Amino acid sequence: MTRRVGSSRWLGTTFVAVVVSAAIIMIPEMQRPAMAQQSWAPPPQPMQGQPYYAPPPVDASRATAEALTDAHADTNGTLWYFAGCLLGVIGILIAYVSEPSPPPARMMGKSPEYLAIYTNTYKAEARSIQGRSAIYGALTTVAVVVVIYVIIVVAIVHDANTTYYNAITPASL
């Protein structure tokens, strides 16, 4: 049992889908605050004895350690291993060219300095893991192919040394 859908119904459904999609895309853009300059006057100077606000120092070792831990947890080495197995050198190139980025949820409420250290370390470590896994996969493929070739060569040499073929002569026909 099939139901015919008229073109007007199809157009109506398509229009609703387009409007909903546009709303989903545009609502986050409309919620951003305006980046307007409030005045052309220079910023007020602090009074004598009042220090400027200084943000707390960034703990670079903590940012680096967290980035390394997260990169190891997030990067799928098995996927890149099989990419190296199946694609060889192309898989290795893809692993080093593709740039993973940390999930945005981990960057909420962090200072810009922390984010810079964290992001650079995360990307470098994840790319290293991807490349290393792809290289291991490609080397595994090369090793398997070499072993298969060695087995074939040994079988051919062994067969050539042990099998004697009778030459076909006109008298044997």
Solvent accessible surface area in square Angstrom, and as a share of the most:
residue,aa,sasa,rsa
1,M,243,1.09
2,T,135,0.78
3,R,180,0.66
4,R,230,0.84
5,V,90,0.52
6,G,42,0.40
7,S,86,0.56
8,S,91,0.59
9,R,139,0.51
10,W,150,0.53
11,L,106,0.53
12,G,35,0.33
13,T,88,0.51
14,T,50,0.29
15,F,136,0.57
16,V,91,0.52
17,A,54,0.42
18,V,89,0.51
19,V,72,0.41
20,V,78,0.45
21,S,57,0.37
22,A,49,0.38
23,A,41,0.32
24,I,117,0.60
25,I,117,0.59
26,M,93,0.42
27,I,84,0.43
28,P,74,0.46
29,E,85,0.38
30,M,137,0.61
31,Q,135,0.60
32,R,160,0.59
33,P,109,0.68
34,A,93,0.72
35,M,183,0.82
36,A,68,0.53
37,Q,115,0.51
38,Q,165,0.73
39,S,63,0.40
40,W,225,0.79
41,A,71,0.55
42,P,111,0.70
43,P,102,0.64
44,P,127,0.80
45,Q,133,0.59
46,P,49,0.31
47,M,141,0.63
48,Q,183,0.81
49,G,79,0.76
50,Q,105,0.46
51,P,121,0.76
52,Y,158,0.60
53,Y,181,0.69
54,A,79,0.61
55,P,85,0.53
56,P,101,0.64
57,P,131,0.82
58,V,45,0.26
59,D,74,0.38
60,A,50,0.39
61,S,80,0.51
62,R,117,0.43
63,A,0,0.00
64,T,47,0.27
65,A,55,0.42
66,E,59,0.27
67,A,0,0.00
68,L,65,0.32
69,T,89,0.52
70,D,29,0.15
71,A,0,0.00
72,H,105,0.47
73,A,81,0.63
74,D,60,0.31
75,T,22,0.13
76,N,83,0.43
77,G,23,0.22
78,T,84,0.49
79,L,102,0.51
80,W,34,0.12
81,Y,65,0.25
82,F,109,0.46
83,A,20,0.16
84,G,0,0.00
85,C,26,0.16
86,L,148,0.74
87,L,89,0.44
88,G,21,0.21
89,V,107,0.62
90,I,107,0.55
91,G,0,0.00
92,I,36,0.18
93,L,104,0.52
94,I,79,0.40
95,A,0,0.00
96,Y,91,0.35
97,V,115,0.66
98,S,39,0.25
99,E,99,0.45
100,P,29,0.18
101,S,76,0.49
102,P,6,0.04
103,P,50,0.31
104,P,105,0.66
105,A,82,0.63
106,R,81,0.30
107,M,51,0.23
108,M,151,0.67
109,G,88,0.85
110,K,73,0.31
111,S,42,0.27
112,P,101,0.64
113,E,93,0.42
114,Y,13,0.05
115,L,46,0.23
116,A,52,0.41
117,I,54,0.27
118,Y,5,0.02
119,T,27,0.16
120,N,102,0.52
121,T,27,0.16
122,Y,7,0.03
123,K,49,0.21
124,A,62,0.48
125,E,33,0.15
126,A,1,0.00
127,R,70,0.26
128,S,40,0.26
129,I,17,0.09
130,Q,13,0.06
131,G,0,0.00
132,R,99,0.36
133,S,17,0.11
134,A,0,0.00
135,I,61,0.31
136,Y,121,0.46
137,G,0,0.00
138,A,12,0.09
139,L,106,0.53
140,T,53,0.31
141,T,48,0.28
142,V,88,0.50
143,A,55,0.42
144,V,79,0.45
145,V,63,0.36
146,V,78,0.45
147,V,83,0.48
148,I,87,0.44
149,Y,136,0.52
150,V,81,0.47
151,I,107,0.54
152,I,81,0.41
153,V,87,0.50
154,V,90,0.52
155,A,57,0.44
156,I,110,0.56
157,V,80,0.46
158,H,111,0.50
159,D,72,0.38
160,A,70,0.54
161,N,101,0.52
162,T,76,0.44
163,T,50,0.29
164,Y,187,0.71
165,Y,173,0.66
166,N,142,0.73
167,A,85,0.66
168,I,141,0.71
169,T,63,0.37
170,P,121,0.76
171,A,102,0.79
172,S,80,0.51
173,L,169,0.84
